[in-house]
Amino acid sequence: MNVMIKSIIFDANGVIQGINRNEVIFGANRLRLHQVRYFIMAITSEAHRIANKGIYKTKEETIQALAREFPGKERQLREVYSGNWESFFRLYPKVRKLLEELLRN
């Protein structure tokens, strides 16, 4: 039986990728101590969950939603969310291998 895959859905955070703690602590875009609280607020927020579903198309839309969710914290949330914090996340090696195999076929 020949099956054609049309779509693949992944649950990214904690399933196909994890936080690279070394990058968070020692990397070029590392968080400063005062930023850690806001980073955690951002990545555990409802706005971030909605952004992960693709509803917000830009970082700016997500930042505006974060500002609504956490009034008075926009500057701090913008500081951590606008940076290159995506570099903190890494694909798990087995997932990378699977994705490479899927892309070859």
Backbone torsions as a table, in degrees:
resi	resn	phi	psi	omega
1	MET	NA	126.1	-179.7
2	ASN	-100.0	118.3	-177.7
3	VAL	-114.2	133.2	177.4
4	MET	-102.3	122.3	177.9
5	ILE	-83.1	125.3	-179.8
6	LYS	-99.4	-32.1	-176.9
7	SER	-148.5	151.1	173.5
8	ILE	-131.7	134.0	178.7
9	ILE	-115.9	130.1	178.9
10	PHE	-120.0	146.6	169.1
11	ASP	-96.7	104.2	-168.8
12	ALA	-69.0	-61.9	-169.1
13	ASN	-72.1	115.7	179.7
14	GLY	87.5	-11.3	-179.4
15	VAL	-108.6	-55.8	178.0
16	ILE	-106.6	-11.9	177.2
17	GLN	-143.3	158.0	177.4
18	GLY	-136.1	172.5	178.8
19	ILE	-82.9	128.4	176.0
20	ASN	-83.5	95.5	-174.0
21	ARG	-60.5	-34.3	177.9
22	ASN	-62.9	-38.4	178.7
23	GLU	-67.8	-39.4	179.5
24	VAL	-62.7	-39.7	-174.0
25	ILE	-90.5	-41.4	-170.9
26	PHE	-116.3	-13.8	-173.0
27	GLY	-68.1	170.9	-178.7
28	ALA	-60.1	-32.2	-179.3
29	ASN	-103.1	23.0	-174.6
30	ARG	-54.2	151.8	177.5
31	LEU	-77.7	140.6	171.4
32	ARG	-84.1	156.1	-175.6
33	LEU	-51.5	-43.0	-177.7
34	HIS	-69.7	-14.5	-178.1
35	GLN	-89.9	-19.7	-173.1
36	VAL	-57.8	-45.6	-179.8
37	ARG	-56.4	-43.6	-176.6
38	TYR	-75.8	-31.5	174.2
39	PHE	-61.8	-46.7	179.1
40	ILE	-63.9	-41.8	176.6
41	MET	-57.7	-45.1	-176.7
42	ALA	-64.7	-50.1	-173.1
43	ILE	-77.3	-11.1	177.0
44	THR	-107.8	8.5	-175.8
45	SER	-83.1	161.7	173.6
46	GLU	-64.8	-38.8	179.6
47	ALA	-59.5	-41.5	179.5
48	HIS	-67.0	-41.0	176.8
49	ARG	-60.7	-42.2	178.5
50	ILE	-65.3	-41.4	178.1
51	ALA	-60.9	-39.3	178.8
52	ASN	-64.8	-22.2	176.6
53	LYS	-82.1	-5.1	178.3
54	GLY	86.2	10.2	-178.8
55	ILE	-72.4	-41.8	173.5
56	TYR	-88.9	130.9	-174.7
57	LYS	-92.2	-17.9	-177.4
58	THR	-132.7	162.0	174.0
59	LYS	-61.1	-38.6	-177.9
60	GLU	-61.2	-41.9	176.8
61	GLU	-61.0	-41.2	179.0
62	THR	-66.0	-42.8	179.1
63	ILE	-61.8	-40.5	178.1
64	GLN	-63.8	-39.0	177.2
65	ALA	-67.0	-39.1	176.1
66	LEU	-61.5	-41.9	179.7
67	ALA	-62.5	-36.5	176.6
68	ARG	-69.5	-37.0	-178.4
69	GLU	-72.7	-34.0	-178.4
70	PHE	-125.4	76.0	-177.9
71	PRO	-55.7	138.4	178.5
72	GLY	84.3	0.1	-177.6
73	LYS	-118.0	14.1	-174.9
74	GLU	-59.1	-45.5	-177.3
75	ARG	-58.4	-47.1	-178.4
76	GLN	-67.6	-42.3	178.8
77	LEU	-67.4	-38.7	177.3
78	ARG	-62.1	-40.1	-179.4
79	GLU	-59.6	-46.1	-178.0
80	VAL	-82.6	-34.2	-175.8
81	TYR	-79.7	-26.6	-178.7
82	SER	-81.2	-18.5	-178.6
83	GLY	-71.6	-169.4	179.7
84	ASN	-91.8	43.8	-176.2
85	TRP	-68.1	-12.1	174.9
86	GLU	-60.7	-24.6	179.1
87	SER	-67.1	-12.7	178.7
88	PHE	-73.5	-19.4	-175.4
89	PHE	-99.7	143.9	179.5
90	ARG	-138.1	145.0	175.0
91	LEU	-71.6	140.9	173.2
92	TYR	-67.6	141.4	-176.7
93	PRO	-54.5	-41.7	179.6
94	LYS	-65.0	-34.9	178.6
95	VAL	-69.6	-42.8	177.2
96	ARG	-56.0	-45.4	179.8
97	LYS	-61.8	-44.5	178.9
98	LEU	-60.9	-46.5	-179.7
99	LEU	-61.8	-41.2	177.3
100	GLU	-61.4	-41.2	178.6
101	GLU	-64.7	-42.4	179.5
102	LEU	-63.7	-39.2	-179.2
103	LEU	-70.1	-28.4	177.9
104	ARG	-72.1	-29.8	-174.8
105	ASN	-90.3	NA	NA
